[in-house]
């Protein structure tokens, strides 16, 4: 009896966790964006309007997207980045966050060309990594083998990890897409591309 109750409890818990996490994140995103511009709306109108902040934030994001997708907007954006570079501390924060976002956005996924299997950190153990390109410059000039840059992410947070430079012959290239590889990492191996039991989860 207790075993059945435990099974039902765990099944319910694992089913409700993704829903609860989604609602939790959406709630705090709403509060963040609403609070970010809600005070401005309140000062202009004279009274708070629930939800006005998120509408304004959404409009500003769309307007920014419009700017950075045309020639004039791109030039203004680059000019703003050059101004930012002259400020103390701010460039390290801005460009660090920008690199992180670019690496894992839809645009940044182009930086990961393929998914590969690497025997690491010792013989008999394997990790999944993302190929970022061929090694060039001084590093390649001072090695006798053709090296490939591979990013090995951590689980379940793929935004951190390590870069390894691997001889091409040491890699086993996989047929899965970069998106499928990321899902494999984030799910800690629960979602496995090509597995009939998890195919519907991908």
C-alpha atoms as a printed R data frame, in Angstrom:
    type eleno elety resid chain resno      x      y       z
1   ATOM     1    CA   UNK     A     1  0.000  0.000   0.000
2   ATOM     2    CA   UNK     A     2  2.731  2.460   0.997
3   ATOM     3    CA   UNK     A     3  4.659  1.580  -2.156
4   ATOM     4    CA   UNK     A     4  1.625  2.445  -4.285
5   ATOM     5    CA   UNK     A     5  1.093  5.753  -2.428
6   ATOM     6    CA   UNK     A     6  4.775  6.589  -2.901
7   ATOM     7    CA   UNK     A     7  4.498  5.818  -6.635
8   ATOM     8    CA   UNK     A     8  1.380  7.979  -6.988
9   ATOM     9    CA   UNK     A     9  2.986 10.818  -5.028
10  ATOM    10    CA   UNK     A    10  6.169 10.815  -7.112
11  ATOM    11    CA   UNK     A    11  4.180 10.589 -10.360
12  ATOM    12    CA   UNK     A    12  2.088 13.582  -9.309
13  ATOM    13    CA   UNK     A    13  5.121 15.514  -8.109
14  ATOM    14    CA   UNK     A    14  7.109 15.022 -11.314
15  ATOM    15    CA   UNK     A    15  4.036 15.920 -13.377
16  ATOM    16    CA   UNK     A    16  3.276 19.130 -11.497
17  ATOM    17    CA   UNK     A    17  6.870 20.387 -11.125
18  ATOM    18    CA   UNK     A    18  7.243 21.605 -14.765
19  ATOM    19    CA   UNK     A    19  3.859 23.379 -14.543
20  ATOM    20    CA   UNK     A    20  4.693 24.982 -11.194
21  ATOM    21    CA   UNK     A    21  8.143 26.059 -12.423
22  ATOM    22    CA   UNK     A    22  6.650 27.591 -15.578
23  ATOM    23    CA   UNK     A    23  4.016 29.527 -13.616
24  ATOM    24    CA   UNK     A    24  6.635 30.645 -11.076
25  ATOM    25    CA   UNK     A    25  8.992 31.974 -13.765
26  ATOM    26    CA   UNK     A    26  6.169 33.648 -15.697
27  ATOM    27    CA   UNK     A    27  4.902 35.299 -12.500
28  ATOM    28    CA   UNK     A    28  8.289 36.775 -11.631
29  ATOM    29    CA   UNK     A    29  8.913 37.817 -15.250
30  ATOM    30    CA   UNK     A    30  5.568 39.623 -15.182
31  ATOM    31    CA   UNK     A    31  6.474 41.329 -11.902
32  ATOM    32    CA   UNK     A    32  9.909 42.291 -13.210
33  ATOM    33    CA   UNK     A    33  8.705 43.849 -16.472
34  ATOM    34    CA   UNK     A    34  5.621 45.392 -14.889
35  ATOM    35    CA   UNK     A    35  7.684 46.945 -12.106
36  ATOM    36    CA   UNK     A    36 10.411 48.098 -14.478
37  ATOM    37    CA   UNK     A    37  8.149 50.465 -16.422
38  ATOM    38    CA   UNK     A    38  5.047 50.465 -14.231
39  ATOM    39    CA   UNK     A    39  6.424 53.250 -12.029
40  ATOM    40    CA   UNK     A    40  7.006 55.396 -15.110
41  ATOM    41    CA   UNK     A    41  3.409 54.868 -16.250
42  ATOM    42    CA   UNK     A    42  2.186 55.698 -12.740
43  ATOM    43    CA   UNK     A    43  4.189 58.952 -12.690
44  ATOM    44    CA   UNK     A    44  2.850 59.995 -16.092
45  ATOM    45    CA   UNK     A    45 -0.800 59.116 -15.478
46  ATOM    46    CA   UNK     A    46 -0.938 59.763 -11.749
47  ATOM    47    CA   UNK     A    47 -2.199 56.346 -10.686
48  ATOM    48    CA   UNK     A    48 -0.988 52.758 -11.047
49  ATOM    49    CA   UNK     A    49 -2.468 50.604 -13.809
50  ATOM    50    CA   UNK     A    50 -1.928 46.855 -13.296
51  ATOM    51    CA   UNK     A    51 -0.306 45.322 -16.351
52  ATOM    52    CA   UNK     A    52  0.557 48.670 -17.974
53  ATOM    53    CA   UNK     A    53  4.243 48.154 -17.252
54  ATOM    54    CA   UNK     A    54  4.424 44.843 -19.076
55  ATOM    55    CA   UNK     A    55  2.572 46.302 -22.086
56  ATOM    56    CA   UNK     A    56  5.070 49.167 -22.249
57  ATOM    57    CA   UNK     A    57  7.993 46.748 -21.793
58  ATOM    58    CA   UNK     A    58  6.665 44.507 -24.556
59  ATOM    59    CA   UNK     A    59  6.299 47.509 -26.860
60  ATOM    60    CA   UNK     A    60  9.847 48.683 -26.072
61  ATOM    61    CA   UNK     A    61 11.227 45.205 -26.791
62  ATOM    62    CA   UNK     A    62  9.407 45.107 -30.154
63  ATOM    63    CA   UNK     A    63 10.671 48.604 -30.976
64  ATOM    64    CA   UNK     A    64 14.236 47.575 -30.100
65  ATOM    65    CA   UNK     A    65 13.867 44.500 -32.298
66  ATOM    66    CA   UNK     A    66 12.724 46.732 -35.138
67  ATOM    67    CA   UNK     A    67 15.735 49.018 -34.648
68  ATOM    68    CA   UNK     A    68 18.374 46.278 -34.592
69  ATOM    69    CA   UNK     A    69 17.028 44.633 -37.756
70  ATOM    70    CA   UNK     A    70 17.555 47.628 -40.058
71  ATOM    71    CA   UNK     A    71 20.763 49.313 -41.186
72  ATOM    72    CA   UNK     A    72 20.293 52.606 -39.324
73  ATOM    73    CA   UNK     A    73 19.316 50.843 -36.108
74  ATOM    74    CA   UNK     A    74 22.348 48.535 -36.290
75  ATOM    75    CA   UNK     A    75 24.662 51.546 -36.666
76  ATOM    76    CA   UNK     A    76 23.053 53.291 -33.691
77  ATOM    77    CA   UNK     A    77 23.309 50.100 -31.640
78  ATOM    78    CA   UNK     A    78 27.015 49.690 -32.456
79  ATOM    79    CA   UNK     A    79 27.611 53.347 -31.629
80  ATOM    80    CA   UNK     A    80 25.940 52.794 -28.242
81  ATOM    81    CA   UNK     A    81 28.208 49.781 -27.623
82  ATOM    82    CA   UNK     A    82 31.299 51.869 -28.430
83  ATOM    83    CA   UNK     A    83 30.138 54.509 -25.919
84  ATOM    84    CA   UNK     A    84 29.573 51.746 -23.369
85  ATOM    85    CA   UNK     A    85 33.111 50.452 -23.879
86  ATOM    86    CA   UNK     A    86 34.521 53.741 -22.560
87  ATOM    87    CA   UNK     A    87 32.698 53.364 -19.247
88  ATOM    88    CA   UNK     A    88 34.280 51.655 -16.222
89  ATOM    89    CA   UNK     A    89 33.040 48.160 -15.218
90  ATOM    90    CA   UNK     A    90 29.950 48.281 -17.510
91  ATOM    91    CA   UNK     A    91 31.650 46.704 -20.582
92  ATOM    92    CA   UNK     A    92 32.619 43.546 -18.667
93  ATOM    93    CA   UNK     A    93 29.046 43.041 -17.488
94  ATOM    94    CA   UNK     A    94 27.366 43.971 -20.785
95  ATOM    95    CA   UNK     A    95 29.577 42.004 -23.165
96  ATOM    96    CA   UNK     A    96 29.733 39.022 -20.806
97  ATOM    97    CA   UNK     A    97 25.944 38.783 -20.673
98  ATOM    98    CA   UNK     A    98 25.706 39.439 -24.419
99  ATOM    99    CA   UNK     A    99 28.068 36.573 -25.235
100 ATOM   100    CA   UNK     A   100 26.121 34.265 -22.961
101 ATOM   101    CA   UNK     A   101 22.778 35.206 -24.527
102 ATOM   102    CA   UNK     A   102 24.155 34.984 -28.083
103 ATOM   103    CA   UNK     A   103 25.612 31.543 -27.412
104 ATOM   104    CA   UNK     A   104 22.259 30.073 -26.396
105 ATOM   105    CA   UNK     A   105 19.817 32.081 -28.482
106 ATOM   106    CA   UNK     A   106 18.503 30.908 -31.841
107 ATOM   107    CA   UNK     A   107 21.181 33.034 -33.520
108 ATOM   108    CA   UNK     A   108 23.873 31.742 -31.193
109 ATOM   109    CA   UNK     A   109 22.969 28.098 -31.948
110 ATOM   110    CA   UNK     A   110 24.675 28.629 -35.305
111 ATOM   111    CA   UNK     A   111 27.934 28.805 -33.316
112 ATOM   112    CA   UNK     A   112 27.415 25.138 -32.436
113 ATOM   113    CA   UNK     A   113 27.829 23.358 -35.745
114 ATOM   114    CA   UNK     A   114 27.536 19.725 -34.641
115 ATOM   115    CA   UNK     A   115 27.110 17.450 -31.650
116 ATOM   116    CA   UNK     A   116 29.981 15.100 -30.897
117 ATOM   117    CA   UNK     A   117 30.887 12.350 -28.468
118 ATOM   118    CA   UNK     A   118 34.244 12.614 -26.726
119 ATOM   119    CA   UNK     A   119 36.036 10.104 -24.501
120 ATOM   120    CA   UNK     A   120 36.681 12.319 -21.480
121 ATOM   121    CA   UNK     A   121 37.953 12.780 -18.752
122 ATOM   122    CA   UNK     A   122 39.461  9.298 -18.989
123 ATOM   123    CA   UNK     A   123 39.263  6.202 -21.140
124 ATOM   124    CA   UNK     A   124 35.889  4.496 -20.878
125 ATOM   125    CA   UNK     A   125 33.938  7.663 -19.942
126 ATOM   126    CA   UNK     A   126 32.148  9.744 -22.568
127 ATOM   127    CA   UNK     A   127 30.726 13.262 -22.681
128 ATOM   128    CA   UNK     A   128 28.523 15.016 -25.201
129 ATOM   129    CA   UNK     A   129 29.969 18.251 -26.574
130 ATOM   130    CA   UNK     A   130 29.189 20.889 -29.185
131 ATOM   131    CA   UNK     A   131 31.621 21.611 -31.988
132 ATOM   132    CA   UNK     A   132 32.272 25.344 -32.323
133 ATOM   133    CA   UNK     A   133 34.775 25.185 -35.179
134 ATOM   134    CA   UNK     A   134 38.322 24.423 -36.196
135 ATOM   135    CA   UNK     A   135 41.193 25.731 -34.087
136 ATOM   136    CA   UNK     A   136 43.189 28.415 -35.869
137 ATOM   137    CA   UNK     A   137 46.055 30.786 -35.211
138 ATOM   138    CA   UNK     A   138 48.943 30.188 -32.841
139 ATOM   139    CA   UNK     A   139 47.401 27.201 -31.058
140 ATOM   140    CA   UNK     A   140 46.955 25.245 -34.302
141 ATOM   141    CA   UNK     A   141 50.343 26.341 -35.643
142 ATOM   142    CA   UNK     A   142 52.100 24.877 -32.596
143 ATOM   143    CA   UNK     A   143 50.375 21.484 -32.731
144 ATOM   144    CA   UNK     A   144 50.950 18.658 -35.183
145 ATOM   145    CA   UNK     A   145 47.314 17.482 -35.357
146 ATOM   146    CA   UNK     A   146 44.190 19.157 -36.717
147 ATOM   147    CA   UNK     A   147 42.335 20.411 -33.635
148 ATOM   148    CA   UNK     A   148 38.623 21.014 -33.191
149 ATOM   149    CA   UNK     A   149 37.123 23.360 -30.572
150 ATOM   150    CA   UNK     A   150 34.480 21.560 -28.513
151 ATOM   151    CA   UNK     A   151 32.336 23.113 -25.801
152 ATOM   152    CA   UNK     A   152 31.383 20.652 -23.054
153 ATOM   153    CA   UNK     A   153 28.384 22.019 -21.099
154 ATOM   154    CA   UNK     A   154 27.424 21.142 -17.552
155 ATOM   155    CA   UNK     A   155 24.175 19.427 -16.581
156 ATOM   156    CA   UNK     A   156 21.472 20.644 -16.138
157 ATOM   157    CA   UNK     A   157 22.737 24.197 -16.754
158 ATOM   158    CA   UNK     A   158 24.310 24.299 -20.247
159 ATOM   159    CA   UNK     A   159 25.290 27.970 -19.919
160 ATOM   160    CA   UNK     A   160 28.434 26.914 -18.052
161 ATOM   161    CA   UNK     A   161 31.025 24.389 -19.063
162 ATOM   162    CA   UNK     A   162 34.509 24.107 -20.469
163 ATOM   163    CA   UNK     A   163 36.306 24.387 -23.789
164 ATOM   164    CA   UNK     A   164 38.516 21.540 -24.945
165 ATOM   165    CA   UNK     A   165 40.687 21.421 -28.061
166 ATOM   166    CA   UNK     A   166 40.468 17.906 -29.470
167 ATOM   167    CA   UNK     A   167 42.138 16.133 -32.401
168 ATOM   168    CA   UNK     A   168 39.508 15.538 -35.065
169 ATOM   169    CA   UNK     A   169 40.053 11.756 -35.055
170 ATOM   170    CA   UNK     A   170 39.192 11.612 -31.322
171 ATOM   171    CA   UNK     A   171 35.613 12.811 -31.924
172 ATOM   172    CA   UNK     A   172 32.602 10.698 -32.809
173 ATOM   173    CA   UNK     A   173 30.114 12.933 -34.599
174 ATOM   174    CA   UNK     A   174 26.445 12.342 -33.780
175 ATOM   175    CA   UNK     A   175 23.433 12.694 -36.071
176 ATOM   176    CA   UNK     A   176 21.308 14.521 -33.469
177 ATOM   177    CA   UNK     A   177 20.679 18.245 -33.945
178 ATOM   178    CA   UNK     A   178 22.150 20.902 -31.655
179 ATOM   179    CA   UNK     A   179 18.694 21.439 -30.135
180 ATOM   180    CA   UNK     A   180 18.358 17.723 -29.407
181 ATOM   181    CA   UNK     A   181 21.829 17.732 -27.868
182 ATOM   182    CA   UNK     A   182 20.894 20.621 -25.577
183 ATOM   183    CA   UNK     A   183 17.747 18.772 -24.485
184 ATOM   184    CA   UNK     A   184 19.857 15.720 -23.691
185 ATOM   185    CA   UNK     A   185 22.152 17.852 -21.502
186 ATOM   186    CA   UNK     A   186 19.370 19.805 -19.746
187 ATOM   187    CA   UNK     A   187 17.353 16.670 -19.000
188 ATOM   188    CA   UNK     A   188 20.446 14.907 -17.570
189 ATOM   189    CA   UNK     A   189 19.996 12.130 -20.116
190 ATOM   190    CA   UNK     A   190 16.295 11.529 -19.459
191 ATOM   191    CA   UNK     A   191 15.363 12.839 -22.909
192 ATOM   192    CA   UNK     A   192 17.419 10.814 -25.374
193 ATOM   193    CA   UNK     A   193 17.069 11.598 -29.116
194 ATOM   194    CA   UNK     A   194 16.263  8.483 -31.128
195 ATOM   195    CA   UNK     A   195 14.784  6.648 -28.146
196 ATOM   196    CA   UNK     A   196 11.134  5.660 -28.917
197 ATOM   197    CA   UNK     A   197 10.199  6.085 -25.243
198 ATOM   198    CA   UNK     A   198 11.315  9.745 -25.185
199 ATOM   199    CA   UNK     A   199 10.651 10.698 -28.797
200 ATOM   200    CA   UNK     A   200  7.419 12.484 -27.878
201 ATOM   201    CA   UNK     A   201  9.292 14.587 -25.289
202 ATOM   202    CA   UNK     A   202 11.664 16.092 -27.844
